[in-house]
């Protein structure tokens, strides 16, 4: 299965690997999850969904479900359940996982802003180090 990596959103708000990677990096670990780890997690999760809007919980292994719960805690995924009555009268519950695309797009925008801010740096980066020493000396009262 080919995974779309181009970050242009499609008409239906297609979720890309790049977008999900940014969202994961911005939500899971504020101290800086490695790009490779976030991308691997994004690809792994997207492989379950394919082109579907939701997936059934039964397809997940326990370790995959743990990752999904972690993404749910960060606001990237959500769950839904459906109840149906079987022929013999018993109730049957079906659990689904879905992306919270609005939240993902918020996290992507925040991550892009953070990356832009890091590129621009600070206004203080251009100030020479000796300037601060001279300013400190002027600020100290004479003894």
N, C-alpha and C positions, 0 to 999 in steps of 0.2 A: 504494500500500500504506500503510495506517495504521500508525503506530508508536506503541506503548503508551508513555506518559510517566509515568503514575501510579506512585509508588514503592512501592505495596503489592505484596508478592510473592504470586503466585498459588499454588495448591495444588502445582503442579509446580516451583515456584521460578522463575517467569517472570522473565527478565532485562529490566529496563526501561532506557529511555534515561537517566533520572536516575541509576540505579545504575551503569551503565557509564560515564557521564560522571564521576561521583565516583571510580570506580576508576581511570580513566585519569588524572585530575588527581592522584591520590595516588600513582600508580606511575611515571608517565613523567618528570615534572619536579618535583622537590622544591622548586624555587624559585618555583613558581607558574605553571603553564600557565593561559592565559586560559580562562575558562569557555566562551566561544564556540568556541574551538578544540577543546576537549575534547568539547563537545556535538556539533560537526560530525563529529569522528572517530567518536564513538559511533554517531551516526545512519548514517554511511557504512558502518561495520562491520555494524551490525544489518540494514541493507538487503540485505547478502549472505546473511545467515542466514535472514531472515524468521522463520518459525515452526519451522525445522529445528534439530536439535541439532548437526548438523555440515554442512559444505559441502565440496565437492570443490575441490581446489586449481586445477584447470584453468579455473575460471571467473574467476580473478584475472588482472588485468593486472600487469605488473612493478611499477608504482608502488604498486598496492594490496597486492601481495605484500610489498613493503618495509614498509608499515605493519603488516601482519600479523606480520612477523618482529619488529618493534619491540614489538608487544603480546605476542608470545611471550617475548621477553627480559624483559618486566616481569611475566610470570606470568599474564597475562589469557587468553591463548590457548595451545593445545597442538596438536600434530599427531599424526596416526595414519596408518598405511599398511596397505594390504591387498594381498596378492599373490594372483593367480589365474593359472591356466594356460590359455592360449588353445588353440583347436582344433588349431593346428599345433604345439603343444608348447612355445611360447615362454612365458616368465613375464612377466606384466604387473603393474606396481605402480600402485596408486591411492592418492594422498595426500589426506588430509582435514584440515580445521581444525575445532577444537572449542573452546568456551568452558570455562575452568576456573572454574566457578561458585563453588566453595568459596573460591578465592583472591579472586575478585571481591567476594564478600560480606565477606571479611576487610578488603579495601581500602576498601570502602564504610563499614564500621564505623569504621575508623581515620580516614577523612575526616570522618565525622559527629562523632566525638569531637574532632577538631581544630577543626571549625567551632564546636562548643559551647564549647570552651576559649577560642576567640577572642571569642565573645559574652560570656562571663563575665569576661574580662579577668584581671587579677592583683590580689591583695590589696593590693599596693603602689600601685595606681592611686588609692586613696582617701587615701593618706597625703600631707599637704601638703608642698610642696617645702622650706619653711623648717624642717620637722622634721629633715630630713637634715643641714642646716647646723648646727643646734643640737647634734645628736648627735655630729657630727664634732668640733665645738669641745670638747665634754666629754671625748672620747676622747683628745685630744692632751695629752701631759704638759706641764706648765709649764716654761718655759726659765729 
